[in-house]
Amino acid sequence: MSEDPEPQLPVGVGPWPGGPGDWPEDPRYDRQLLAEGDRRNVVDGYRYWTLEAIVADLDTRRHRFHVAIENWQHDSNIGAVVRSANAFLAAEVHIIGRRRWNRRGAMVTDRYQHVRHHEDVASFAAWAAEAALPILAIDNVAGSVPVDRADLPERCVLLFGQEGPGLSTEALAAASGIVEITQYGSTRSINASAAAAVVMYEWCRRHA
């Protein structure tokens, strides 16, 4: 079965001016995109590039933080977290639990982002320990530290839970620190994908 096509946006560029004889010879360029135009959800610097060329270029400058998400309820927010991980250039995204996850919110950005699966929290924690990466749980529970005052190491894994229940007790136990986002209204929590974007941005503000 072929992959679904990338969404086409009302922005972007049309076909490369002129005929095939005028096309650039750079192997990073996709011949079909040169012929038909490029309206993918990519920054202008990657217009007409092949998917493989974009991933290879991103790999030369990915940031040193990872993102992990527990996947027990097929949460629709997971795709949006992956999309934000791509936007903030995370090294890798880790899905813990169910292998299948709701990709709709990712807007096919998972094709540009390295995604790894872990069967459970124990296997994920073992991977993080072997990689010497501290796990920072993001949840508003007792003992959590506001993100503006929390230690966000340059090399770390930011661990997020499901919408509603938050992180499991096993995930919280595996973390070396717990971070929360300061809130000022009446709601107990903010959307999981919004929380992920806030913390990733704060990491980039400090280290990128």
C-alpha positions in Angstrom: 0.0 0.0 0.0 1.4 3.4 -1.0 1.7 6.2 1.6 -0.9 8.9 1.6 0.2 12.1 -0.3 1.4 15.0 1.7 -1.3 17.7 2.2 -1.0 20.5 -0.4 -1.2 24.0 1.0 -2.4 27.2 -0.7 1.2 28.5 -0.2 4.4 27.4 -1.8 5.8 27.5 -5.3 4.7 26.5 -8.7 6.7 24.6 -11.4 10.3 25.6 -11.8 10.4 28.3 -14.6 11.3 27.0 -18.0 11.5 23.4 -19.2 13.5 20.4 -17.9 16.6 21.9 -19.5 16.4 24.8 -17.1 16.1 22.6 -14.0 19.0 22.6 -11.4 21.3 19.6 -11.5 21.6 19.4 -7.7 20.6 15.8 -6.8 18.7 17.1 -3.8 15.9 18.4 -6.1 12.9 16.2 -6.9 12.2 16.1 -10.6 8.4 15.7 -10.1 8.3 18.7 -7.8 10.3 20.8 -10.2 7.7 19.9 -12.9 4.5 20.3 -10.8 5.4 22.7 -8.1 5.9 22.3 -4.3 3.1 23.1 -1.9 4.1 20.8 0.9 4.3 22.0 4.5 8.0 22.7 4.4 10.0 25.9 4.9 11.0 27.7 1.7 14.7 26.6 2.0 13.5 23.0 1.3 11.3 23.8 -1.7 11.7 21.2 -4.4 13.9 19.0 -2.3 13.3 15.3 -2.0 12.1 13.9 1.3 15.4 12.0 1.7 17.4 15.1 1.1 15.5 17.1 3.7 15.8 14.4 6.3 19.6 14.1 5.6 20.0 17.9 6.1 17.9 17.9 9.3 20.1 15.1 10.6 23.2 17.3 10.4 21.7 19.8 12.9 19.1 18.1 15.1 19.0 19.3 18.7 20.1 17.1 21.6 16.8 16.7 23.3 14.4 13.8 22.7 10.7 13.7 23.1 8.8 10.7 24.5 5.0 10.1 24.7 3.1 7.4 26.5 0.5 5.8 24.2 -2.1 3.8 26.1 -5.3 5.4 24.8 -4.6 6.2 21.1 -4.6 9.8 22.1 -5.2 12.2 19.1 -2.7 14.6 20.6 0.3 12.3 19.8 0.4 13.4 16.2 0.4 17.1 17.2 3.3 16.4 19.6 5.3 14.7 16.8 4.6 17.8 14.6 6.0 20.1 17.3 9.0 17.8 17.7 9.7 18.3 14.1 9.2 22.1 14.3 11.7 22.3 17.2 14.1 19.8 15.6 14.1 17.1 18.3 16.7 14.4 17.9 14.0 11.6 18.1 10.5 10.9 19.2 9.8 7.8 21.3 6.3 6.2 21.4 5.9 4.2 24.6 3.1 1.5 24.7 0.9 0.8 21.7 2.8 0.7 18.5 -0.1 2.3 16.5 -0.7 5.9 17.2 -3.0 8.6 15.7 -0.9 10.2 12.9 -3.5 12.7 11.7 -2.3 15.6 13.8 1.3 15.0 12.6 0.4 16.3 9.1 3.0 13.8 7.8 5.8 15.5 9.7 6.7 12.0 11.1 8.2 11.3 7.7 10.9 13.9 8.5 11.2 12.9 12.1 12.9 9.8 13.6 10.4 7.9 15.6 11.3 4.9 17.8 8.9 2.5 19.6 9.2 1.1 23.1 6.9 -1.7 24.4 6.7 -0.2 27.9 8.1 2.2 30.3 10.7 -0.3 31.5 12.2 -0.8 28.1 12.2 3.0 27.4 13.9 3.7 30.7 16.5 1.1 29.9 17.2 2.7 26.6 17.5 6.2 28.2 19.9 4.8 30.8 22.1 3.2 28.2 22.1 6.5 26.2 22.9 8.4 29.4 19.9 10.7 28.9 18.1 11.9 32.0 14.3 11.6 31.8 12.3 14.7 32.6 8.6 14.1 33.2 6.2 16.9 32.3 3.2 16.8 34.6 1.5 19.0 37.2 1.8 16.7 40.2 3.1 17.1 43.7 6.9 17.9 43.7 7.0 19.3 40.1 9.1 22.3 39.4 7.8 25.2 37.2 9.5 25.0 33.8 10.9 28.6 34.0 12.9 27.5 37.1 13.5 23.9 36.2 16.8 22.5 35.1 16.5 21.5 31.4 19.8 19.8 30.5 21.0 20.1 26.9 20.9 16.3 26.6 17.7 14.9 28.0 14.3 13.2 27.2 11.1 15.2 27.7 8.4 12.7 28.7 4.7 13.5 28.1 1.6 11.7 29.1 -1.9 11.2 27.8 -4.6 13.9 27.6 -6.6 13.6 30.9 -4.8 11.0 33.0 -1.3 12.4 32.5 1.8 10.3 33.0 1.5 6.8 34.5 3.0 6.1 38.0 5.7 4.0 36.2 6.7 6.9 34.0 6.9 9.3 36.9 9.1 6.8 38.9 11.5 6.5 35.9 12.0 10.2 35.7 14.9 12.1 37.4 12.8 15.2 37.6 9.3 16.5 37.1 8.5 19.7 35.4 5.2 21.6 35.2 3.9 24.6 33.3 2.7 27.5 35.4 -0.9 28.3 34.8 -3.1 31.2 35.9 -6.7 30.3 35.2 -9.2 27.9 36.5 -8.4 24.8 34.4 -6.3 22.1 36.0 -4.3 21.4 32.9 -3.7 22.5 29.3 -3.8 20.4 26.2 -1.1 17.8 26.1 0.2 18.9 22.7 0.2 22.5 23.8 2.2 21.6 26.9 4.7 19.7 24.8 5.2 22.7 22.5 5.7 25.1 25.5 8.4 22.9 27.0 10.2 22.3 23.7 10.3 26.0 23.0 11.7 26.6 26.5 14.5 24.1 25.8 15.2 25.8 22.5 15.2 29.3 24.1 17.9 28.1 26.4 20.1 25.9 24.2 19.3 26.4 20.5 
